[in-house]
């Protein structure tokens, strides 16, 4: 039997490795730096660097890299060898504290929103000691932050770390008011459930759209999709099971708590869920998870698809961001306890989240907006674009009771008996789950379900942390001098619920009636990514980030520009890819097929004069019409691509959404129609049925 504990975290310079290799005083000071947010001393860094290098070399590493997360949404790394020339053709292996603390990649080649010009290249990476270094492919990877020479933030890690500190500071002050004076630090915990597709690598390589854009730009429906619900939690196919086991091993070596794997709803779709950990580490580990999913897939002759909507007509892939708040010692501040009605501390933190989500629903929508996620949100597989909270009946009744001055007790734990004597009674949760809700309370955490599968989870958690910190800060200012603390807490809970209850909806978010009801409540319905991005620079949002030193105005405007630019570039790449596929493969294939039909009709009529050949002529006429229409629509799309070159920024992304996206769908409609009329061998690409059901 495999002993996972014997190699779990073997490739991580974790707490155990540091405790064994660092001098006791250095280890203690490093732990204080991490635990209490103290500044890092260079002597400590030198000692850590030496121990880290020795450990890495013992595990086969010859290089190191500052591993950072620029605004591309993926990770970046520049590899440096440990060697240092010593003359006479000799080298020694060196790695100093300064090399550990600081690196210098080219900042002008990453998205910067205008902060860095091409001739302004210098940027810096800075060691993040709160996230363990690890070895990947023979290289010591050191998690780092990334900033410009002028000091502006150019990554996703730094704002997250700032937001975690902001929330910790405000939460600690609140807890001290409750008499928890021993609490010095509060952290947010995250568990990012990751959905993905696996298809045969040979099919993937034959689809330019999958290779270049991550999704199928064309593809007619398969005779069978997900109608029978027979894939969800179904028995794993042998190849898939082998892949999952291999992936688990690689993740466990890197100290990633991969816990749950199963089939998802769509054919070839799967999910991996980890154990919850600190938000910062969870973000790093999710980036590693996505990278390893793709690498391990290649070993098994799979392609791993992380796009939000790889296949039309099937469920897309999301990433469920399970978020909670914990004090030192692992005390969950969102744990209702046996009697939530009398748990004032829990209720205060609960309404802090409710207020934060209501006040900054636009920012949360921005954090999950992308060209890919536009195809998924609201598609009866994912929450709609309207932000709302699911609390469940019990908590809603308690808050309503407090609001109305009524005494409403919690329901407590119930049990279900299944009517079979040999089956034990099952404890029943106090509330059901609502998988249609964008932001659902699930017992002692909130599940933010709107993220797309390819997303970094840094941005949503940065916004959540900062918005909740704002609620807690305002609560503290009101409570710190209260004559009657308990009454003041009750008053805040009551008033906050009354002012922000509109954001809570426990019903079916897919129901058409909810759209009109949400409008009546005054909730935002930012249906597409460009609409969402435009709300980012509202003054209230600029003020929020400035108040907690997350972003300054320059950084916010830069991020706004990057968001619009990324959307426009993504769709443009798709549009150009689609034009090329139609001109180079689909149109020639349809033309060749109609030539064959035409020749077949001529040959038959030559053999049997006067033969009608109704089937062949009908198909020939239909496909010839499709071919003419397809060519016409492709020409229009190509013209739109050229026309868009004169626009930029928000104007460009909106124009692309309103014009190019629907024209791409128009091209697809004709192409998919033609595919269903063609001989399978004559069609240039693997079909949906082949990709989804033949692995």
C-alpha positions in Angstrom: 0.0 0.0 0.0 1.3 3.4 -0.9 2.3 5.5 2.1 1.4 9.1 1.0 2.7 10.5 4.2 6.2 9.4 3.3 6.4 11.8 0.4 3.8 14.4 1.1 5.4 17.8 0.8 8.8 16.3 -0.1 9.4 19.0 -2.7 8.5 21.9 -0.4 10.8 23.9 1.9 8.0 23.8 4.5 7.9 24.4 8.2 9.4 21.0 9.1 12.3 21.5 6.6 13.0 24.9 8.0 12.8 23.8 11.6 15.3 21.0 10.9 17.8 23.1 8.9 17.7 26.6 10.4 19.4 27.7 13.6 16.8 27.9 16.4 17.0 31.7 16.7 16.7 32.2 12.9 13.7 29.8 12.7 12.0 31.7 15.6 12.6 35.1 14.0 11.4 33.9 10.6 8.2 32.5 12.2 7.6 35.9 13.9 8.1 37.6 10.6 5.4 35.4 9.0 3.1 35.2 12.0 3.2 38.8 13.1 4.0 40.6 9.9 7.4 41.9 11.0 10.1 43.2 8.7 12.6 40.7 7.5 16.3 41.1 8.6 19.0 40.6 5.9 21.0 38.3 8.3 17.9 36.1 8.7 17.5 36.1 4.9 21.1 35.0 4.4 20.7 32.1 6.8 17.4 31.0 5.2 18.9 31.3 1.7 21.8 29.0 2.6 19.6 26.4 4.1 17.1 26.6 1.2 19.9 26.2 -1.4 21.4 23.2 0.4 18.0 21.5 0.7 17.2 22.3 -2.9 20.5 20.9 -4.2 20.0 17.7 -2.1 16.7 17.3 -3.9 18.2 17.7 -7.4 17.8 21.4 -8.1 20.4 23.3 -10.0 18.6 26.5 -10.6 16.3 28.9 -8.7 13.6 31.2 -9.9 11.4 34.0 -8.4 8.0 32.6 -9.1 5.4 35.4 -9.5 1.9 36.1 -10.7 1.7 39.0 -13.2 -1.5 40.4 -14.6 -1.6 37.7 -17.3 -3.5 35.5 -14.8 -0.8 32.7 -15.0 2.6 32.5 -13.4 6.0 33.6 -14.6 9.6 32.5 -13.8 13.1 33.5 -14.8 15.6 30.7 -14.0 19.1 31.4 -12.6 21.7 28.7 -11.9 23.3 28.5 -8.4 26.8 28.6 -10.0 29.3 31.3 -9.3 32.6 31.5 -11.3 35.7 31.0 -9.2 38.5 31.3 -11.8 40.4 28.5 -13.4 37.3 27.2 -15.0 35.8 26.3 -11.6 32.5 27.3 -10.0 30.9 27.1 -6.6 27.2 26.9 -5.8 26.0 30.1 -4.1 22.7 31.7 -3.2 22.6 34.7 -1.0 19.9 36.4 1.1 19.8 39.3 -1.4 19.1 36.9 -4.2 16.4 35.3 -2.1 14.8 38.6 -1.3 15.0 40.4 -4.6 14.9 39.5 -8.3 14.7 41.7 -11.4 12.6 40.6 -14.3 11.6 42.8 -17.3 8.5 44.7 -16.2 7.8 46.2 -19.6 6.9 42.9 -21.3 4.1 42.1 -18.9 0.6 43.8 -18.9 1.0 47.1 -17.0 -1.8 49.3 -18.2 0.6 51.9 -19.3 2.6 52.0 -16.1 5.7 50.6 -17.9 6.7 51.6 -21.4 8.9 49.4 -23.6 12.0 51.5 -22.8 11.2 51.4 -19.0 12.1 47.8 -18.4 13.1 47.5 -14.8 10.9 45.6 -12.4 11.4 43.8 -9.1 10.3 40.6 -7.5 10.3 40.3 -3.7 10.2 37.1 -1.6 6.9 36.2 0.0 7.9 34.3 3.2 4.3 33.4 3.9 4.2 30.9 1.1 6.7 28.0 1.1 9.3 27.6 -1.6 9.1 24.4 -3.6 11.0 22.4 -6.3 9.5 22.0 -9.7 11.3 20.4 -12.7 14.7 20.7 -11.0 14.3 24.4 -10.1 13.8 25.9 -6.7 10.7 28.1 -7.0 10.5 31.1 -4.6 7.0 32.7 -4.4 7.4 36.4 -4.9 5.5 39.7 -5.3 6.1 41.8 -8.5 6.3 45.6 -8.8 7.5 48.2 -11.2 10.7 50.2 -10.7 8.5 53.2 -9.8 6.8 51.1 -7.1 3.4 50.4 -8.6 2.0 46.9 -8.2 2.1 44.7 -11.3 0.9 41.4 -9.9 -2.0 39.6 -8.2 -0.2 38.5 -5.0 0.7 41.9 -3.5 -2.9 43.2 -3.5 -4.1 39.9 -2.0 -1.4 40.1 0.8 -2.4 43.7 1.5 -6.1 42.8 1.7 -5.4 39.9 4.1 -3.5 42.3 6.4 -6.3 44.8 6.2 -9.0 42.3 7.1 -6.8 40.9 9.8 -6.3 44.3 11.4 -10.0 45.1 11.4 -11.2 41.7 12.6 -8.7 41.7 15.4 -10.0 45.0 16.7 -13.5 43.7 16.6 -12.5 40.5 18.5 -10.8 42.5 21.1 -14.1 44.3 21.8 -15.6 40.9 22.4 -12.9 40.2 25.0 -10.7 38.0 22.8 -7.6 40.1 23.6 -5.2 37.2 23.0 -6.0 37.2 19.3 -3.2 38.9 17.3 -3.9 37.8 13.8 -6.9 36.7 11.7 -6.6 35.1 8.3 -8.9 34.2 5.5 -9.0 30.6 4.3 -9.8 29.5 0.8 -10.5 26.1 -0.9 -10.7 26.4 -4.7 -12.6 23.6 -6.3 -11.3 23.2 -9.9 -13.3 21.9 -12.8 -11.7 20.8 -16.1 -12.1 18.7 -19.2 -9.9 15.9 -20.5 -9.9 14.9 -24.2 -7.6 12.9 -26.3 -4.4 14.7 -27.2 -4.6 13.6 -30.8 -8.1 15.2 -31.2 -6.9 18.4 -29.5 -4.0 18.7 -31.9 -6.3 18.5 -34.9 -8.4 21.5 -33.6 -6.8 24.9 -34.2 -9.5 26.5 -32.1 -8.7 24.4 -29.0 -4.9 24.9 -29.5 -5.1 28.7 -30.0 -8.1 29.7 -27.9 -8.9 26.9 -25.5 -12.5 26.4 -26.8 -14.2 25.0 -29.8 -15.3 27.9 -32.0 -17.3 25.6 -34.2 -18.8 22.1 -33.6 -22.2 20.7 -34.1 -24.1 18.9 -31.3 -23.3 15.3 -30.5 -26.2 12.9 -30.7 -25.7 12.4 -26.9 -24.7 15.2 -24.6 -25.4 15.4 -20.8 -29.1 14.8 -21.0 -29.1 11.5 -19.1 -27.0 12.9 -16.2 -25.1 9.6 -16.3 -21.6 11.1 -16.1 -22.0 13.1 -12.8 -20.3 11.1 -10.0 -20.2 8.1 -12.4 -17.5 5.4 -12.3 -14.2 6.8 -13.6 -12.9 5.6 -16.9 -9.7 3.6 -16.6 -7.5 6.2 -18.3 -9.1 9.1 -16.3 -8.6 7.2 -13.0 -4.9 6.7 -13.8 -4.5 10.4 -14.6 -6.2 11.4 -11.4 -3.9 9.1 -9.3 -0.8 10.5 -11.0 -2.0 14.1 -10.6 -2.7 13.5 -6.9 0.9 12.2 -6.4 2.4 15.2 -8.1 0.2 17.6 -6.1 1.0 15.8 -2.8 4.7 16.1 -3.4 4.2 19.8 -3.5 2.3 19.8 -0.3 -1.1 20.5 -2.0 -4.0 19.0 -0.1 -5.8 17.5 -3.1 -8.7 15.7 -1.4 -11.6 15.0 -3.7 -11.9 14.0 -7.4 -15.0 13.0 -9.4 -16.8 13.2 -12.7 -18.7 16.4 -13.3 -21.9 16.9 -15.2 -20.7 17.1 -18.8 -19.0 14.2 -20.5 -15.2 14.3 -20.1 -15.6 16.9 -17.4 -14.1 16.4 -13.9 -13.4 18.2 -10.7 -10.7 18.3 -8.1 -11.2 19.9 -4.6 -8.5 20.7 -2.0 -8.6 21.1 1.7 -8.9 24.8 2.9 -5.8 26.7 3.7 -4.6 30.3 4.0 -5.9 32.4 1.1 -2.4 33.4 -0.1 -1.1 29.8 -0.1 -4.4 28.6 -1.7 -3.9 31.1 -4.6 -0.4 29.9 -5.2 -1.4 26.2 -5.0 -4.3 26.6 -7.3 -1.9 28.1 -9.9 0.3 25.1 -9.5 -2.7 22.8 -9.7 -3.7 24.2 -13.1 -0.2 23.9 -14.4 0.2 20.3 -13.2 -3.2 19.3 -14.6 -1.9 20.2 -18.0 1.5 18.6 -17.6 0.2 15.3 -16.2 -2.4 15.2 -18.9 0.3 15.0 -21.6 1.8 11.9 -19.9 -1.5 10.2 -20.4 -2.1 11.4 -23.9 -4.8 13.8 -22.8 -5.2 17.5 -23.3 -6.6 19.3 -20.2 -9.0 22.1 -21.0 -9.4 24.8 -18.5 -11.5 27.2 -20.6 -14.8 28.2 -19.1 -16.8 26.9 -22.1 -14.8 24.4 -24.3 -18.0 22.9 -25.8 -21.2 24.7 -26.8 -24.4 23.1 -25.5 -22.6 21.4 -22.5 -21.9 22.7 -19.0 -18.8 24.9 -18.8 -16.2 24.7 -16.1 -16.1 26.9 -13.1 -14.0 27.3 -9.9 -15.8 27.4 -6.6 -14.1 29.8 -4.2 -14.9 28.6 -0.7 -14.0 31.5 1.6 -14.0 31.9 5.4 -12.4 33.8 8.2 -10.4 32.2 11.0 -8.7 33.5 14.1 -5.5 32.1 15.6 -5.9 28.5 16.7 -8.2 27.8 13.8 -11.4 29.3 15.3 -13.8 29.8 12.4 -15.5 33.2 12.8 -18.3 32.2 10.4 -19.2 29.2 12.5 -22.8 29.7 13.7 -22.5 27.4 16.7 -25.4 25.5 18.3 -27.5 28.6 18.7 -26.8 31.2 16.0 -29.5 33.5 17.4 -27.4 34.1 20.6 -24.0 34.1 18.9 -23.5 37.9 18.6 -20.0 37.6 17.3 -21.0 35.3 14.5 -24.0 37.5 13.6 -21.8 40.6 13.5 -19.2 39.0 11.1 -22.1 37.5 9.0 -23.8 40.9 8.4 -20.3 42.4 7.7 -20.1 40.0 4.8 -23.7 40.7 3.7 -23.0 44.4 3.7 -19.7 44.0 1.8 -21.3 41.9 -0.9 -24.2 44.3 -1.3 -22.0 47.5 -1.3 -19.4 46.1 -3.7 -21.4 43.7 -5.9 -19.9 45.5 -8.9 -16.4 44.7 -7.8 -17.2 41.1 -7.2 -18.7 40.9 -10.7 -15.5 42.5 -12.1 -13.4 39.8 -10.4 -15.1 37.0 -12.4 -15.6 38.8 -15.7 -13.8 37.6 -18.8 -14.6 36.7 -22.4 -14.6 33.0 -21.5 -16.9 33.4 -18.5 -19.4 35.4 -20.6 -20.3 32.2 -22.3 -20.9 30.3 -19.0 -22.6 32.6 -16.5 -26.3 32.2 -16.5 -26.3 29.2 -18.8 -28.3 26.9 -16.5 -24.9 25.5 -15.3 -23.5 28.5 -13.4 -25.0 31.4 -11.5 -26.3 34.3 -13.4 -24.4 37.6 -13.7 -26.5 39.0 -10.9 -24.7 38.9 -7.5 -26.8 37.6 -4.6 -26.3 35.7 -1.4 -27.9 32.5 -0.3 -28.2 32.3 3.5 -30.7 29.5 3.9 -34.0 29.7 5.8 -32.7 29.4 9.3 -30.3 32.3 9.2 -32.7 34.4 7.2 -35.4 33.8 9.8 -33.1 34.7 12.6 -32.0 38.0 11.0 -35.6 38.8 10.1 -36.6 38.1 13.7 -33.9 40.4 15.1 -34.9 43.0 12.6 -38.6 42.8 13.7 -37.9 42.4 17.4 -39.1 38.8 17.4 -37.4 36.0 19.3 -36.5 33.4 16.7 -34.4 30.4 17.9 -32.2 28.3 15.6 -33.7 25.0 14.5 -30.8 22.9 15.7 -29.6 19.7 14.2 -32.3 17.4 12.8 -32.0 13.8 11.7 -33.5 11.9 8.8 -34.6 8.3 9.0 -34.5 6.5 5.7 -37.1 3.8 6.6 -34.6 0.9 6.5 -33.6 -0.5 9.9 -30.1 -1.3 9.0 -29.4 2.2 7.8 -28.4 4.7 10.5 -30.2 8.1 11.0 -28.4 10.8 9.1 -27.8 14.2 10.7 -29.4 16.8 8.5 -27.9 20.3 8.0 -30.0 23.2 9.1 -30.2 24.5 5.5 -30.1 23.0 2.0 -27.5 23.9 -0.6 -28.3 26.2 -3.4 -26.2 25.5 -6.5 -27.7 28.3 -8.5 -26.6 31.0 -6.0 -23.5 33.0 -6.9 -22.5 33.5 -3.2 -23.9 30.8 -0.9 -23.4 30.3 2.8 -22.7 26.6 3.3 -22.5 26.0 7.0 -19.4 27.9 8.1 -18.1 29.5 4.9 -19.3 31.3 1.8 -19.0 29.6 -1.6 -18.4 32.1 -4.4 -19.5 30.1 -7.5 -19.1 32.6 -10.3 -15.3 32.2 -11.0 -14.3 30.7 -14.3 -12.1 27.6 -14.3 -9.0 29.4 -15.8 -9.2 32.3 -13.3 -6.6 33.1 -10.7 -8.5 33.2 -7.4 -6.4 36.2 -6.2 -8.7 39.0 -7.4 -12.0 37.7 -6.0 -10.4 37.1 -2.6 -8.6 40.5 -2.6 -12.0 42.2 -3.2 -13.8 40.0 -0.6 -11.1 40.7 2.0 -11.1 44.4 1.4 -14.8 44.9 1.3 -15.3 42.9 4.5 -12.5 44.9 6.1 -14.4 48.1 5.3 -17.6 46.7 7.0 -15.6 45.7 10.1 -13.8 49.1 10.3 -17.1 51.0 10.3 -18.6 48.6 12.9 -15.5 49.1 15.1 -15.8 52.9 15.0 -19.4 52.6 16.1 -18.8 50.0 18.8 -15.5 51.1 20.4 -17.1 53.8 22.6 -20.5 52.2 23.1 -22.0 52.4 26.6 -23.9 49.2 26.2 -21.7 46.9 23.9 -24.3 44.1 23.5 -27.1 46.5 22.6 -24.8 48.3 20.2 -23.9 45.0 18.5 -27.6 44.1 18.2 -28.4 47.5 16.7 -25.7 47.1 14.1 -26.9 43.6 13.2 -30.5 44.7 13.0 -29.8 47.9 11.0 -27.3 46.3 8.6 -29.8 43.5 7.8 -32.5 46.0 7.1 -30.3 48.1 4.8 -28.8 45.2 2.9 -31.3 42.3 3.0 -32.0 43.0 -0.7 -28.8 41.1 -1.6 -30.1 37.9 0.0 -32.1 35.5 -2.2 -32.7 31.9 -1.3 -34.7 30.9 -4.4 -33.9 29.7 -7.9 -31.4 32.1 -9.5 -32.1 30.5 -12.9 -35.8 31.5 -12.8 -36.6 34.2 -15.3 -38.7 35.9 -12.5 -35.5 36.5 -10.5 -34.1 38.9 -13.2 -37.1 41.2 -12.8 -37.1 40.7 -9.0 -33.4 41.7 -8.8 -34.1 44.8 -10.9 -36.9 45.7 -8.5 -34.5 45.3 -5.6 -32.0 47.6 -7.3 -29.3 44.9 -7.8 -26.9 45.1 -10.7 -27.1 42.9 -13.8 -23.8 43.4 -15.6 -24.4 40.9 -18.3 -21.0 41.0 -20.1 -17.4 41.6 -19.1 -17.0 45.1 -20.7 -20.1 46.3 -18.8 -18.6 44.9 -15.5 -15.2 46.5 -16.2 -16.7 49.9 -16.5 -17.8 49.9 -12.9 -14.3 49.2 -11.6 -13.4 52.9 -11.6 -16.5 54.2 -9.7 -15.4 56.6 -7.1 -16.6 54.4 -4.2 -14.4 51.6 -5.5 -11.3 53.9 -5.8 -12.0 55.2 -2.3 -12.3 51.6 -0.9 -8.9 50.5 -2.3 -7.2 53.7 -1.3 -8.5 53.5 2.2 -6.8 50.2 2.8 -3.8 50.8 0.6 -4.6 48.0 -1.8 -4.3 50.1 -5.0 -3.6 53.7 -5.7 -5.4 55.6 -8.4 -2.7 54.9 -11.0 -2.8 51.2 -10.3 -6.6 51.1 -10.6 -6.6 52.9 -13.9 -3.9 50.5 -15.1 -5.9 47.5 -14.1 -9.0 48.9 -15.8 -7.0 49.3 -19.0 -5.6 45.7 -18.7 -9.0 44.2 -18.2 -10.5 45.8 -21.3 -7.3 45.1 -23.3 -7.3 41.4 -22.3 -11.0 41.0 -23.3 -10.4 42.6 -26.7 -7.3 40.6 -27.5 -8.9 37.4 -26.5 -11.9 37.8 -28.7 -9.8 39.1 -31.6 -7.6 36.0 -31.4 -10.8 33.9 -31.5 -12.2 35.8 -34.5 -9.0 35.6 -36.5 -8.7 31.9 -35.7 -12.3 31.3 -36.8 -11.7 33.1 -40.1 -8.5 31.1 -40.8 -10.3 27.8 -40.0 -13.2 28.6 -42.3 -11.0 29.8 -45.2 -8.2 27.2 -44.9 -10.1 24.0 -44.0 -13.9 24.2 -43.7 -14.7 26.1 -46.9 -12.3 23.9 -49.0 -13.8 20.8 -47.3 -17.4 21.8 -48.1 -16.4 22.8 -51.6 -14.7 19.5 -52.2 -17.7 17.6 -50.9 -20.1 19.5 -53.1 -17.8 18.7 -56.1 -18.0 15.0 -55.2 -21.8 15.3 -55.0 -22.0 17.2 -58.3 -19.8 14.6 -60.0 -21.9 11.8 -58.5 -25.1 13.3 -59.9 -23.5 13.8 -63.4 -22.2 10.2 -63.4 -25.6 8.7 -62.4 -27.5 10.8 -65.0 -25.0 9.7 -67.6 -25.6 6.1 -66.7 -29.4 6.6 -66.4 -30.6 9.5 -68.5 -33.4 11.5 -66.9 -32.6 10.2 -63.4 -33.8 12.8 -60.8 -31.2 12.1 -58.1 -33.4 14.0 -55.7 -31.3 13.1 -52.5 -28.0 14.1 -54.0 -29.4 17.3 -55.7 -31.2 18.3 -52.5 -28.1 17.9 -50.4 -25.9 19.6 -53.1 -28.3 22.5 -53.2 -28.4 22.8 -49.4 -24.7 22.6 -49.0 -24.0 25.0 -51.8 -26.3 27.5 -50.2 -24.5 27.0 -46.8 -21.2 27.5 -48.6 -22.2 30.8 -50.1 -23.7 32.0 -46.8 -20.6 30.9 -44.9 -18.2 32.7 -47.2 -20.3 35.8 -46.9 -20.4 35.8 -43.1 -16.7 35.1 -42.9 -16.0 38.1 -45.1 -18.1 40.3 -42.8 -16.2 39.0 -39.7 -12.9 39.6 -41.4 -13.9 43.1 -42.2 -15.0 43.7 -38.6 -11.6 42.5 -37.4 -9.9 45.1 -39.6 -12.4 47.8 -38.5 -11.7 47.2 -34.8 -8.1 48.2 -35.3 -9.1 51.9 -35.1 -10.5 51.6 -31.6 -9.0 51.1 -28.2 -9.8 50.7 -24.5 -13.4 50.4 -23.2 -14.8 51.6 -26.6 -13.0 48.7 -28.3 -14.1 46.0 -25.9 -17.7 47.1 -26.1 -17.6 47.3 -29.9 -16.1 43.8 -30.1 -18.8 42.5 -27.7 -21.6 44.1 -29.7 -20.3 43.3 -33.2 -17.6 40.6 -33.4 -19.0 38.2 -30.9 -22.5 37.9 -32.5 -20.9 37.7 -36.0 -18.7 34.8 -34.8 -21.9 33.1 -33.6 -23.4 33.8 -37.1 -20.4 32.1 -38.7 -20.7 29.2 -36.3 -24.4 28.6 -37.0 -23.8 28.1 -40.7 -20.7 26.0 -40.2 -22.4 23.7 -37.6 -25.3 23.3 -40.0 -23.0 22.2 -42.8 -21.2 19.8 -40.5 -24.3 17.8 -39.8 -24.9 17.3 -43.6 -21.3 16.2 -44.4 -19.7 12.8 -44.6 -17.8 12.3 -41.3 -14.6 11.5 -43.2 -14.9 14.7 -45.3 -15.2 17.0 -42.2 -11.7 18.4 -41.4 -12.0 18.3 -37.6 -12.8 15.8 -34.8 -16.5 16.1 -34.0 -18.1 16.6 -30.6 -19.1 13.0 -30.5 -15.6 11.8 -31.2 -14.0 14.1 -28.7 -16.4 13.4 -25.8 -17.2 9.7 -26.1 -14.2 7.9 -27.6 -11.4 8.3 -25.0 
